[in-house]
């Protein structure tokens, strides 16, 4: 595992110096290749839904629900690449494909572009600016009501990532979003597109379930089985992925004036070595450093970009295997954050060592 943490703006390179080392071929995104991956992801999703439709035994339904969440994640990450303008050269094709692939996840395309592209990518791990998994200080936590403290404990537990994503990202920052005036027309249009899809899917699955099972309860069951539970599974998959990308004992968050683009986009995330089967669904998104260095890189260009960045910046790049144990350890230790000392801590107990000392001890 590699770590390095800068203590001054003079000690770190610039983001542009990281972009410059990425080979030109990493940006190549022929239309046929993007459409091929879209077709593959849609085929996997359709096959999973077909299997779920016919499956009734719990020992078939449960693994198929997990598979449906992963297949939805595959669709969503391709939509995410489209929203970055990385999957195709055509902006119109990116919009059409991205909008279509986001529908089963009930995500609004333009709201995602605003929140993810502009805010998260523009201010990664910057206090008061990056809203995704933004940590609370001990003082902020103590000021919460008992209910909000309980909610924080649940959402920041190993079981809570999906609940956090559903509430804070999907519900608060998308469905209930009051968009800025500049974005209002596009986001409101997409809200109606998503709601129309949801209503149509609900009516269609309810009718199909009624005809298939011969009861109203059968209609509700098919709606839950093919639409709602896969959506919940997707929220857990994407919620955990976003969490591990930016939360770890040795990933610092910065005050506004301390933050630089290099600190956020290079040192604010990780290159994970993920199993191949997981990359099949997540489309290389665990190679997260090159994605943050330049979000115009299509997912299949990320491995070569990661190698180039690693070769240039070495120990400035955080890299580690993707393991369940590291996720569980992080959810135990990273509850509250001290922006002064750059330390994570659990809810009670002594503060952790400053990140620079932690990195030195583990290197």
C-alpha positions as CSV (number, residue, x, y, z in Angstrom):
1,X,0.0,0.0,0.0
2,X,1.3,3.4,-0.9
3,X,0.7,6.7,0.9
4,X,1.9,10.2,0.8
5,X,0.3,13.4,2.2
6,X,1.4,16.9,1.4
7,X,1.6,19.5,4.1
8,X,2.0,22.6,1.9
9,X,0.9,23.8,-1.4
10,X,4.5,24.2,-2.5
11,X,5.2,20.5,-1.9
12,X,2.7,19.1,-4.4
13,X,2.5,19.1,-8.2
14,X,-0.4,20.6,-10.1
15,X,-3.4,18.7,-11.5
16,X,-2.4,19.8,-15.0
17,X,1.0,18.0,-14.5
18,X,-1.0,14.8,-13.8
19,X,-3.2,15.3,-16.9
20,X,-0.1,15.8,-19.1
21,X,1.3,12.4,-18.4
22,X,-1.9,10.5,-19.6
23,X,-1.3,9.0,-23.1
24,X,-3.5,10.3,-25.9
25,X,-4.8,6.8,-26.7
26,X,-6.5,6.7,-23.3
27,X,-9.0,9.3,-24.6
28,X,-9.9,7.3,-27.7
29,X,-13.6,6.5,-27.6
30,X,-15.0,5.0,-30.9
31,X,-18.8,4.9,-31.0
32,X,-18.8,1.2,-31.8
33,X,-17.0,0.3,-28.6
34,X,-19.2,2.4,-26.4
35,X,-22.3,0.9,-28.0
36,X,-20.9,-2.6,-27.6
37,X,-20.5,-2.2,-23.9
38,X,-23.9,-0.6,-23.6
39,X,-25.4,-3.6,-25.5
40,X,-23.6,-6.1,-23.2
41,X,-24.8,-4.3,-20.0
42,X,-28.4,-4.2,-21.3
43,X,-28.2,-7.9,-22.2
44,X,-27.0,-8.8,-18.7
45,X,-29.7,-6.7,-17.1
46,X,-32.5,-8.1,-19.3
47,X,-31.3,-11.7,-18.6
48,X,-31.3,-11.0,-14.9
49,X,-34.8,-9.6,-15.0
50,X,-36.0,-12.6,-17.0
51,X,-34.5,-15.0,-14.5
52,X,-36.1,-13.1,-11.7
53,X,-39.5,-13.1,-13.3
54,X,-39.5,-16.9,-13.4
55,X,-37.7,-17.6,-10.1
56,X,-39.8,-18.3,-7.1
57,X,-37.5,-20.2,-4.7
58,X,-35.8,-17.9,-2.2
59,X,-32.4,-19.5,-2.9
60,X,-32.8,-18.3,-6.5
61,X,-34.4,-15.0,-5.8
62,X,-31.8,-13.7,-3.3
63,X,-28.7,-14.2,-5.5
64,X,-30.6,-12.8,-8.5
65,X,-31.5,-9.7,-6.5
66,X,-27.8,-9.2,-5.8
67,X,-27.0,-9.8,-9.5
68,X,-29.8,-7.3,-10.5
69,X,-28.2,-4.7,-8.3
70,X,-24.8,-5.3,-9.9
71,X,-26.3,-5.2,-13.4
72,X,-28.0,-1.9,-12.6
73,X,-24.7,-0.6,-11.4
74,X,-23.2,-1.6,-14.7
75,X,-25.8,0.4,-16.6
76,X,-25.4,3.3,-14.3
77,X,-21.6,3.6,-14.6
78,X,-21.9,3.6,-18.4
79,X,-24.5,6.4,-18.0
80,X,-22.0,8.1,-15.6
81,X,-19.3,7.9,-18.3
82,X,-21.8,9.4,-20.8
83,X,-22.6,12.2,-18.4
84,X,-18.9,13.0,-18.3
85,X,-18.8,13.0,-22.1
86,X,-16.3,10.1,-22.0
87,X,-18.3,7.3,-23.6
88,X,-18.9,8.9,-27.0
89,X,-17.6,11.9,-28.9
90,X,-21.2,13.0,-29.7
91,X,-22.8,15.0,-26.9
92,X,-26.2,14.1,-28.2
93,X,-25.5,10.4,-28.1
94,X,-24.0,10.8,-24.6
95,X,-27.2,12.5,-23.4
96,X,-29.5,10.0,-25.1
97,X,-27.6,6.9,-23.8
98,X,-27.0,8.4,-20.4
99,X,-30.6,9.4,-19.9
100,X,-31.9,6.0,-21.0
101,X,-29.5,4.0,-18.9
102,X,-30.2,6.0,-15.8
103,X,-33.9,5.4,-15.9
104,X,-34.0,1.9,-14.2
105,X,-32.0,3.5,-11.3
106,X,-34.5,6.4,-11.1
107,X,-31.8,9.0,-11.5
108,X,-32.2,12.4,-13.2
109,X,-29.5,12.9,-15.7
110,X,-29.1,16.7,-15.5
111,X,-29.3,16.7,-11.7
112,X,-26.5,14.1,-11.7
113,X,-24.4,16.2,-14.0
114,X,-24.8,19.2,-11.6
115,X,-24.2,17.3,-8.4
116,X,-21.6,14.8,-9.6
117,X,-19.7,16.5,-12.4
118,X,-19.7,20.1,-11.1
119,X,-19.8,19.8,-7.3
120,X,-18.2,16.4,-6.4
121,X,-15.5,16.4,-9.2
122,X,-15.0,20.1,-8.9
123,X,-14.3,20.0,-5.1
124,X,-13.4,16.4,-4.2
125,X,-12.7,16.1,-0.4
126,X,-13.0,19.8,0.1
127,X,-14.7,20.8,3.3
128,X,-18.0,22.7,2.8
129,X,-18.0,22.0,-1.0
130,X,-18.0,18.3,-1.7
131,X,-21.3,17.0,-0.4
132,X,-20.7,13.3,-1.0
133,X,-19.8,11.5,2.3
134,X,-18.9,14.9,3.8
135,X,-17.7,14.1,7.4
136,X,-18.9,15.7,10.5
137,X,-16.6,17.1,13.2
138,X,-17.1,15.9,16.8
139,X,-18.6,19.3,17.7
140,X,-21.1,19.0,14.8
141,X,-22.1,15.5,15.8
142,X,-22.6,16.5,19.5
143,X,-24.9,19.3,18.3
144,X,-27.2,16.8,16.5
145,X,-30.6,15.7,17.9
146,X,-30.8,12.2,19.2
147,X,-32.6,11.1,16.0
148,X,-29.9,12.6,13.8
149,X,-27.2,11.0,15.9
150,X,-28.8,7.6,15.5
151,X,-29.2,8.2,11.7
152,X,-25.5,9.1,11.4
153,X,-24.5,6.0,13.3
154,X,-26.6,3.8,11.0
155,X,-25.5,5.4,7.8
156,X,-21.8,5.4,8.7
157,X,-21.9,1.8,9.8
158,X,-20.9,-1.1,7.5
159,X,-24.6,-1.6,6.7
160,X,-25.5,2.0,6.1
161,X,-23.9,3.0,2.8
162,X,-27.0,2.2,0.7
163,X,-29.3,4.1,3.2
164,X,-27.0,7.1,3.1
165,X,-26.9,7.1,-0.7
166,X,-30.7,6.8,-1.0
167,X,-31.4,9.6,1.5
168,X,-28.6,12.1,1.0
169,X,-27.7,11.7,-2.7
170,X,-30.8,10.3,-4.4
171,X,-33.6,11.8,-2.3
172,X,-32.1,15.1,-1.0
173,X,-29.8,16.0,-3.8
174,X,-31.9,14.8,-6.7
175,X,-35.6,14.1,-6.2
176,X,-36.2,16.9,-3.7
177,X,-33.6,19.2,-5.2
178,X,-34.6,22.9,-5.9
179,X,-32.3,23.5,-8.8
180,X,-30.4,26.7,-9.5
181,X,-32.2,28.9,-12.0
182,X,-29.7,28.1,-14.8
183,X,-30.4,24.4,-14.4
184,X,-34.1,24.5,-13.5
185,X,-35.6,23.8,-16.9
186,X,-33.4,20.8,-17.7
187,X,-33.6,19.2,-14.2
188,X,-37.4,19.7,-14.0
189,X,-37.7,18.1,-17.5
190,X,-35.7,15.1,-16.3
191,X,-37.8,14.9,-13.1
192,X,-40.8,14.3,-15.3
193,X,-39.0,11.8,-17.5
194,X,-38.0,9.7,-14.4
195,X,-41.5,10.0,-12.8
196,X,-43.1,9.0,-16.1
197,X,-40.8,6.0,-16.3
198,X,-41.5,5.0,-12.7
199,X,-45.3,5.3,-13.2
200,X,-45.2,3.3,-16.4
201,X,-43.0,0.6,-15.0
202,X,-45.2,0.4,-11.9
203,X,-48.4,0.0,-14.0
204,X,-46.8,-2.4,-16.4
205,X,-45.3,-4.7,-13.7
206,X,-48.4,-4.5,-11.6
207,X,-50.6,-5.6,-14.5
208,X,-48.1,-8.3,-15.6
209,X,-47.9,-9.6,-12.0
210,X,-51.7,-9.6,-11.7
211,X,-52.1,-11.6,-14.9
212,X,-49.2,-14.0,-14.0
213,X,-50.2,-14.7,-10.4
214,X,-53.9,-14.0,-10.6
215,X,-54.1,-11.6,-7.7
216,X,-53.4,-8.0,-6.7
217,X,-50.8,-9.2,-4.3
218,X,-49.0,-10.9,-7.2
219,X,-48.9,-7.6,-9.0
220,X,-47.3,-5.9,-5.9
221,X,-44.8,-8.8,-5.6
222,X,-43.7,-8.6,-9.2
223,X,-43.2,-4.8,-8.8
224,X,-41.1,-5.3,-5.7
225,X,-39.2,-8.2,-7.2
226,X,-38.3,-6.6,-10.6
227,X,-38.1,-2.9,-9.8
228,X,-37.9,-1.9,-6.2
229,X,-35.5,-4.6,-4.6
230,X,-33.0,-4.4,-7.5
231,X,-33.1,-0.6,-7.1
232,X,-32.3,-0.9,-3.4
233,X,-29.5,-3.4,-4.2
234,X,-28.1,-0.9,-6.7
235,X,-28.1,1.9,-4.1
236,X,-26.1,-0.3,-1.8
237,X,-23.6,-1.2,-4.5
238,X,-23.0,2.4,-5.6
239,X,-23.2,3.7,-2.1
240,X,-20.4,1.4,-0.9
241,X,-18.3,2.2,-4.0
242,X,-18.5,5.9,-3.5
243,X,-17.7,5.5,0.2
244,X,-14.5,3.5,-0.3
245,X,-13.4,5.8,-3.1
246,X,-13.2,8.8,-0.8
247,X,-13.3,7.6,2.9
248,X,-10.3,6.0,4.6
249,X,-8.1,6.7,7.6
250,X,-5.4,8.0,5.3
251,X,-7.5,10.1,2.9
252,X,-7.5,13.6,4.3
253,X,-10.3,16.2,3.9
254,X,-9.2,19.8,3.6
255,X,-10.5,23.2,4.7
256,X,-11.4,25.4,1.7
257,X,-8.2,27.4,1.8
258,X,-6.0,24.4,2.2
259,X,-7.4,22.4,-0.8
260,X,-5.8,22.2,-4.2
261,X,-7.0,20.4,-7.3
262,X,-4.0,18.0,-7.0
263,X,-4.8,17.2,-3.4
264,X,-8.5,16.5,-4.3
265,X,-8.2,14.7,-7.5
266,X,-5.0,12.7,-7.0
267,X,-4.7,12.3,-3.2
268,X,-8.4,12.4,-2.4
269,X,-9.1,8.9,-3.8
270,X,-7.5,5.5,-4.6
271,X,-6.4,3.1,-7.3
272,X,-8.1,-0.2,-6.1
273,X,-7.0,-3.5,-7.5
274,X,-10.4,-5.1,-7.9
275,X,-11.3,-8.7,-8.9
276,X,-12.1,-9.1,-12.6
277,X,-15.7,-10.2,-12.0
278,X,-16.3,-7.0,-10.1
279,X,-14.7,-4.9,-12.8
280,X,-17.1,-6.6,-15.3
281,X,-20.0,-4.8,-13.6
282,X,-18.2,-1.6,-12.3
283,X,-16.4,-0.9,-15.5
284,X,-13.0,-0.1,-14.0
285,X,-14.4,2.6,-11.8
286,X,-12.2,1.4,-8.9
287,X,-9.2,2.8,-10.8
288,X,-10.5,6.1,-9.4
289,X,-7.5,8.3,-9.4
290,X,-7.2,8.6,-13.2
291,X,-11.0,9.1,-13.4
292,X,-10.7,12.1,-11.1
293,X,-7.6,13.4,-12.8
294,X,-9.5,13.7,-16.0
295,X,-13.1,12.5,-16.2
296,X,-13.0,12.6,-20.0
297,X,-11.2,9.3,-20.1
298,X,-13.6,6.4,-21.0
299,X,-13.5,3.6,-18.5
300,X,-11.5,1.2,-20.7
301,X,-8.8,3.9,-20.9
302,X,-8.4,4.0,-17.1
303,X,-5.9,1.1,-16.7
304,X,-3.3,2.7,-19.0
305,X,-3.9,6.2,-17.5
306,X,-3.4,4.7,-14.0
307,X,-0.1,3.2,-15.0
308,X,1.1,6.6,-16.4
309,X,0.1,8.5,-13.3
310,X,1.6,5.8,-11.0
311,X,4.9,5.9,-13.0
312,X,5.1,9.7,-12.7
313,X,4.0,10.3,-9.2
314,X,4.8,7.1,-7.4
315,X,4.1,7.3,-3.7
316,X,1.9,10.3,-4.1
317,X,-0.7,7.9,-5.4
318,X,-2.8,5.8,-3.0
319,X,-3.1,2.2,-4.1
320,X,-4.3,-0.9,-2.5
321,X,-6.2,-4.2,-3.1
322,X,-10.0,-4.0,-2.8
323,X,-10.9,-6.1,0.2
324,X,-13.9,-6.5,2.5
325,X,-11.7,-6.3,5.6
326,X,-10.5,-2.8,4.6
327,X,-14.0,-1.6,4.1
328,X,-15.1,-3.0,7.5
329,X,-12.1,-1.5,9.2
330,X,-12.8,1.9,7.7
331,X,-16.4,1.9,8.8
332,X,-15.3,1.1,12.4
333,X,-12.7,3.8,12.6
334,X,-13.9,6.7,10.3
335,X,-16.9,8.2,12.0
336,X,-15.9,11.8,12.8
337,X,-13.2,14.1,11.3
338,X,-10.9,16.7,12.8
339,X,-10.1,19.2,10.0
340,X,-7.3,20.8,12.2
341,X,-5.4,17.6,12.8
342,X,-6.5,15.8,9.7
343,X,-7.6,12.8,11.7
344,X,-10.5,10.4,11.6
345,X,-11.8,9.0,14.8
346,X,-14.6,6.7,16.1
347,X,-17.5,8.2,18.1
348,X,-15.7,7.8,21.4
349,X,-12.1,7.2,22.3
350,X,-8.8,8.9,21.6
351,X,-8.1,10.7,18.4
352,X,-6.2,8.9,15.8
353,X,-2.7,9.9,14.8
354,X,-2.4,12.6,12.2
355,X,-2.5,11.3,8.7
356,X,1.1,12.0,7.9
357,X,2.3,10.0,10.9
358,X,-0.1,7.2,10.0
359,X,1.2,7.1,6.5
360,X,4.8,7.0,7.7
361,X,4.1,4.2,10.1
362,X,2.5,2.0,7.5
363,X,4.9,2.6,4.6
